Amino acid sequence: MRNSFFEEFEGSFNGTEDFEEMFNNTEQCSDDVRKMIIDAIATVGIATMGFLVIAAFKKLPPMVADIIGNLR
């Protein structure tokens, strides 16, 4: 059974050209995955910053009112 698996695996490649093509596609795929991960991290970061800005603006008016009240 083990020999048939390796024979089938070896038979799937037609020389080194197919192997090189597969390797190049793997590099392209890893570059695409890397870009997708960077985009996902950037999106999460932007969303988090937006959420923090909205939260800050919700808290800001009472804080400003307290500061002005304390100045009087």
N, CA, C and O atoms as a GROMACS GRO file, in nm:
protein
  288
    1MET      N    1   0.084  -0.120   0.000
    1MET     CA    2   0.000   0.000   0.000
    1MET      C    3   0.088   0.125   0.000
    1MET      O    4   0.059   0.222  -0.070
    2ARG      N    5   0.194   0.122   0.079
    2ARG     CA    6   0.283   0.237   0.086
    2ARG      C    7   0.349   0.262  -0.050
    2ARG      O    8   0.362   0.378  -0.091
    3ASN      N    9   0.392   0.156  -0.118
    3ASN     CA   10   0.456   0.173  -0.247
    3ASN      C   11   0.359   0.232  -0.349
    3ASN      O   12   0.399   0.315  -0.430
    4SER      N   13   0.234   0.190  -0.346
    4SER     CA   14   0.138   0.242  -0.444
    4SER      C   15   0.114   0.391  -0.422
    4SER      O   16   0.095   0.466  -0.518
    5PHE      N   17   0.116   0.434  -0.295
    5PHE     CA   18   0.096   0.577  -0.268
    5PHE      C   19   0.210   0.659  -0.328
    5PHE      O   20   0.187   0.760  -0.395
    6PHE      N   21   0.335   0.614  -0.303
    6PHE     CA   22   0.449   0.689  -0.354
    6PHE      C   23   0.456   0.682  -0.507
    6PHE      O   24   0.496   0.779  -0.571
    7GLU      N   25   0.420   0.568  -0.564
    7GLU     CA   26   0.419   0.558  -0.710
    7GLU      C   27   0.315   0.654  -0.769
    7GLU      O   28   0.339   0.719  -0.870
    8GLU      N   29   0.201   0.662  -0.704
    8GLU     CA   30   0.096   0.753  -0.752
    8GLU      C   31   0.142   0.898  -0.738
    8GLU      O   32   0.117   0.981  -0.825
    9PHE      N   33   0.209   0.927  -0.628
    9PHE     CA   34   0.258   1.062  -0.606
    9PHE      C   35   0.364   1.100  -0.709
    9PHE      O   36   0.360   1.209  -0.764
   10GLU      N   37   0.458   1.009  -0.735
   10GLU     CA   38   0.561   1.036  -0.833
   10GLU      C   39   0.502   1.048  -0.973
   10GLU      O   40   0.550   1.126  -1.055
   11GLY      N   41   0.398   0.970  -1.000
   11GLY     CA   42   0.336   0.975  -1.132
   11GLY      C   43   0.262   1.104  -1.158
   11GLY      O   44   0.231   1.136  -1.273
   12SER      N   45   0.231   1.180  -1.052
   12SER     CA   46   0.156   1.304  -1.071
   12SER      C   47   0.243   1.416  -1.126
   12SER      O   48   0.192   1.515  -1.178
   13PHE      N   49   0.376   1.401  -1.116
   13PHE     CA   50   0.467   1.502  -1.170
   13PHE      C   51   0.524   1.454  -1.304
   13PHE      O   52   0.566   1.339  -1.317
   14ASN      N   53   0.524   1.542  -1.401
   14ASN     CA   54   0.584   1.509  -1.530
   14ASN      C   55   0.717   1.581  -1.541
   14ASN      O   56   0.729   1.679  -1.615
   15GLY      N   57   0.816   1.535  -1.468
   15GLY     CA   58   0.948   1.597  -1.474
   15GLY      C   59   0.957   1.717  -1.382
   15GLY      O   60   0.870   1.742  -1.299
   16THR      N   61   1.067   1.791  -1.397
   16THR     CA   62   1.093   1.903  -1.306
   16THR      C   63   1.011   2.026  -1.340
   16THR      O   64   0.993   2.113  -1.255
   17GLU      N   65   0.960   2.037  -1.464
   17GLU     CA   66   0.884   2.156  -1.501
   17GLU      C   67   0.757   2.170  -1.418
   17GLU      O   68   0.724   2.279  -1.372
   18ASP      N   69   0.686   2.057  -1.400
   18ASP     CA   70   0.565   2.064  -1.318
   18ASP      C   71   0.598   2.097  -1.174
   18ASP      O   72   0.524   2.172  -1.109
   19PHE      N   73   0.708   2.042  -1.124
   19PHE     CA   74   0.746   2.070  -0.986
   19PHE      C   75   0.781   2.218  -0.968
   19PHE      O   76   0.742   2.280  -0.870
   20GLU      N   77   0.854   2.274  -1.066
   20GLU     CA   78   0.889   2.416  -1.057
   20GLU      C   79   0.763   2.502  -1.066
   20GLU      O   80   0.751   2.603  -0.996
   21GLU      N   81   0.670   2.463  -1.152
   21GLU     CA   82   0.546   2.540  -1.164
   21GLU      C   83   0.467   2.534  -1.034
   21GLU      O   84   0.412   2.635  -0.990
   22MET      N   85   0.462   2.416  -0.972
   22MET     CA   86   0.391   2.404  -0.845
   22MET      C   87   0.460   2.488  -0.738
   22MET      O   88   0.393   2.554  -0.658
   23PHE      N   89   0.593   2.486  -0.736
   23PHE     CA   90   0.667   2.563  -0.636
   23PHE      C   91   0.643   2.712  -0.656
   23PHE      O   92   0.624   2.785  -0.558
   24ASN      N   93   0.642   2.760  -0.780
   24ASN     CA   94   0.617   2.902  -0.807
   24ASN      C   95   0.476   2.940  -0.766
   24ASN      O   96   0.455   3.048  -0.711
   25ASN      N   97   0.378   2.853  -0.790
   25ASN     CA   98   0.242   2.881  -0.748
   25ASN      C   99   0.232   2.887  -0.596
   25ASN      O  100   0.156   2.966  -0.541
   26THR      N  101   0.311   2.803  -0.529
   26THR     CA  102   0.311   2.805  -0.383
   26THR      C  103   0.366   2.938  -0.332
   26THR      O  104   0.313   2.994  -0.236
   27GLU      N  105   0.473   2.988  -0.395
   27GLU     CA  106   0.527   3.118  -0.354
   27GLU      C  107   0.423   3.228  -0.375
   27GLU      O  108   0.405   3.314  -0.289
   28GLN      N  109   0.355   3.224  -0.491
   28GLN     CA  110   0.252   3.325  -0.518
   28GLN      C  111   0.140   3.315  -0.416
   28GLN      O  112   0.089   3.416  -0.368
   29CYS      N  113   0.102   3.193  -0.384
   29CYS     CA  114  -0.005   3.173  -0.287
   29CYS      C  115   0.037   3.227  -0.150
   29CYS      O  116  -0.043   3.292  -0.083
   30SER      N  117   0.160   3.201  -0.109
   30SER     CA  118   0.204   3.249   0.022
   30SER      C  119   0.210   3.402   0.024
   30SER      O  120   0.182   3.464   0.126
   31ASP      N  121   0.248   3.464  -0.088
   31ASP     CA  122   0.247   3.610  -0.095
   31ASP      C  123   0.104   3.663  -0.082
   31ASP      O  124   0.080   3.761  -0.011
   32ASP      N  125   0.009   3.598  -0.150
   32ASP     CA  126  -0.130   3.640  -0.141
   32ASP      C  127  -0.183   3.625   0.000
   32ASP      O  128  -0.253   3.712   0.051
   33VAL      N  129  -0.149   3.513   0.064
   33VAL     CA  130  -0.194   3.490   0.202
   33VAL      C  131  -0.133   3.593   0.295
   33VAL      O  132  -0.200   3.644   0.384
   34ARG      N  133  -0.005   3.625   0.274
   34ARG     CA  134   0.062   3.726   0.357
   34ARG      C  135  -0.008   3.861   0.341
   34ARG      O  136  -0.030   3.931   0.440
   35LYS      N  137  -0.042   3.898   0.218
   35LYS     CA  138  -0.112   4.025   0.195
   35LYS      C  139  -0.250   4.024   0.260
   35LYS      O  140  -0.292   4.124   0.317
   36MET      N  141  -0.320   3.910   0.253
   36MET     CA  142  -0.453   3.902   0.314
   36MET      C  143  -0.444   3.915   0.466
   36MET      O  144  -0.529   3.979   0.528
   37ILE      N  145  -0.342   3.855   0.526
   37ILE     CA  146  -0.326   3.865   0.672
   37ILE      C  147  -0.294   4.008   0.712
   37ILE      O  148  -0.348   4.058   0.810
   38ILE      N  149  -0.206   4.074   0.636
   38ILE     CA  150  -0.173   4.214   0.666
   38ILE      C  151  -0.296   4.302   0.651
   38ILE      O  152  -0.319   4.390   0.734
   39ASP      N  153  -0.376   4.279   0.547
   39ASP     CA  154  -0.499   4.356   0.529
   39ASP      C  155  -0.597   4.332   0.643
   39ASP      O  156  -0.663   4.425   0.690
   40ALA      N  157  -0.607   4.207   0.689
   40ALA     CA  158  -0.698   4.177   0.800
   40ALA      C  159  -0.653   4.246   0.927
   40ALA      O  160  -0.736   4.301   1.000
   41ILE      N  161  -0.523   4.244   0.955
   41ILE     CA  162  -0.471   4.311   1.075
   41ILE      C  163  -0.495   4.461   1.065
   41ILE      O  164  -0.534   4.524   1.164
   42ALA      N  165  -0.472   4.520   0.947
   42ALA     CA  166  -0.495   4.663   0.929
   42ALA      C  167  -0.642   4.697   0.947
   42ALA      O  168  -0.675   4.798   1.008
   43THR      N  169  -0.731   4.613   0.894
   43THR     CA  170  -0.874   4.638   0.908
   43THR      C  171  -0.916   4.634   1.054
   43THR      O  172  -0.992   4.719   1.099
   44VAL      N  173  -0.868   4.535   1.127
   44VAL     CA  174  -0.901   4.526   1.270
   44VAL      C  175  -0.846   4.646   1.344
   44VAL      O  176  -0.913   4.701   1.432
   45GLY      N  177  -0.724   4.689   1.309
   45GLY     CA  178  -0.666   4.807   1.374
   45GLY      C  179  -0.745   4.933   1.348
   45GLY      O  180  -0.768   5.013   1.438
   46ILE      N  181  -0.786   4.952   1.223
   46ILE     CA  182  -0.865   5.071   1.187
   46ILE      C  183  -1.000   5.068   1.257
   46ILE      O  184  -1.047   5.171   1.307
   47ALA      N  185  -1.063   4.951   1.261
   47ALA     CA  186  -1.193   4.940   1.329
   47ALA      C  187  -1.179   4.968   1.478
   47ALA      O  188  -1.264   5.034   1.537
   48THR      N  189  -1.072   4.919   1.538
   48THR     CA  190  -1.049   4.943   1.681
   48THR      C  191  -1.026   5.092   1.708
   48THR      O  192  -1.079   5.147   1.805
   49MET      N  193  -0.947   5.156   1.622
   49MET     CA  194  -0.923   5.300   1.640
   49MET      C  195  -1.054   5.378   1.624
   49MET      O  196  -1.080   5.472   1.699
   50GLY      N  197  -1.135   5.340   1.526
   50GLY     CA  198  -1.264   5.407   1.508
   50GLY      C  199  -1.352   5.390   1.630
   50GLY      O  200  -1.417   5.485   1.674
   51PHE      N  201  -1.356   5.269   1.684
   51PHE     CA  202  -1.436   5.244   1.804
   51PHE      C  203  -1.386   5.328   1.921
   51PHE      O  204  -1.467   5.384   1.996
   52LEU      N  205  -1.254   5.338   1.936
   52LEU     CA  206  -1.199   5.417   2.047
   52LEU      C  207  -1.229   5.565   2.029
   52LEU      O  208  -1.256   5.635   2.126
   53VAL      N  209  -1.224   5.615   1.905
   53VAL     CA  210  -1.255   5.756   1.880
   53VAL      C  211  -1.402   5.784   1.913
   53VAL      O  212  -1.433   5.886   1.975
   54ILE      N  213  -1.491   5.694   1.870
   54ILE     CA  214  -1.634   5.713   1.901
   54ILE      C  215  -1.656   5.709   2.052
   54ILE      O  216  -1.731   5.791   2.106
   55ALA      N  217  -1.590   5.615   2.120
   55ALA     CA  218  -1.605   5.607   2.266
   55ALA      C  219  -1.551   5.733   2.333
   55ALA      O  220  -1.608   5.782   2.430
   56ALA      N  221  -1.440   5.786   2.280
   56ALA     CA  222  -1.382   5.908   2.338
   56ALA      C  223  -1.476   6.026   2.319
   56ALA      O  224  -1.493   6.107   2.410
   57PHE      N  225  -1.538   6.038   2.202
   57PHE     CA  226  -1.630   6.150   2.179
   57PHE      C  227  -1.757   6.136   2.262
   57PHE      O  228  -1.818   6.237   2.297
   58LYS      N  229  -1.797   6.014   2.295
   58LYS     CA  230  -1.912   5.998   2.383
   58LYS      C  231  -1.878   6.040   2.525
   58LYS      O  232  -1.963   6.095   2.596
   59LYS      N  233  -1.755   6.015   2.568
   59LYS     CA  234  -1.712   6.052   2.703
   59LYS      C  235  -1.667   6.197   2.712
   59LYS      O  236  -1.662   6.253   2.821
   60LEU      N  237  -1.633   6.258   2.598
   60LEU     CA  238  -1.571   6.390   2.599
   60LEU      C  239  -1.663   6.501   2.653
   60LEU      O  240  -1.618   6.578   2.738
   61PRO      N  241  -1.788   6.515   2.609
   61PRO     CA  242  -1.870   6.627   2.659
   61PRO      C  243  -1.887   6.629   2.810
   61PRO      O  244  -1.872   6.737   2.869
   62PRO      N  245  -1.916   6.517   2.878
   62PRO     CA  246  -1.924   6.526   3.026
   62PRO      C  247  -1.790   6.565   3.089
   62PRO      O  248  -1.786   6.637   3.188
   63MET      N  249  -1.679   6.516   3.030
   63MET     CA  250  -1.548   6.551   3.085
   63MET      C  251  -1.523   6.700   3.069
   63MET      O  252  -1.473   6.765   3.161
   64VAL      N  253  -1.557   6.755   2.952
   64VAL     CA  254  -1.538   6.898   2.929
   64VAL      C  255  -1.628   6.978   3.023
   64VAL      O  256  -1.586   7.081   3.077
   65ALA      N  257  -1.750   6.932   3.043
   65ALA     CA  258  -1.840   7.002   3.133
   65ALA      C  259  -1.787   6.999   3.276
   65ALA      O  260  -1.798   7.098   3.349
   66ASP      N  261  -1.731   6.886   3.317
   66ASP     CA  262  -1.672   6.877   3.452
   66ASP      C  263  -1.554   6.971   3.466
   66ASP      O  264  -1.538   7.037   3.569
   67ILE      N  265  -1.469   6.977   3.363
   67ILE     CA  266  -1.351   7.064   3.370
   67ILE      C  267  -1.394   7.210   3.377
   67ILE      O  268  -1.340   7.288   3.456
   68ILE      N  269  -1.491   7.248   3.294
   68ILE     CA  270  -1.539   7.387   3.296
   68ILE      C  271  -1.605   7.416   3.431
   68ILE      O  272  -1.588   7.525   3.486
   69GLY      N  273  -1.680   7.320   3.484
   69GLY     CA  274  -1.744   7.338   3.614
   69GLY      C  275  -1.641   7.353   3.726
   69GLY      O  276  -1.661   7.429   3.820
   70ASN      N  277  -1.531   7.279   3.713
   70ASN     CA  278  -1.426   7.289   3.816
   70ASN      C  279  -1.349   7.420   3.805
   70ASN      O  280  -1.294   7.467   3.905
   71LEU      N  281  -1.344   7.479   3.686
   71LEU     CA  282  -1.272   7.605   3.670
   71LEU      C  283  -1.347   7.721   3.732
   71LEU      O  284  -1.285   7.820   3.769
   72ARG      N  285  -1.479   7.711   3.744
   72ARG     CA  286  -1.557   7.823   3.797
   72ARG      C  287  -1.547   7.836   3.944
   72ARG      O  288  -1.607   7.926   4.003
   0.00000   0.00000   0.00000
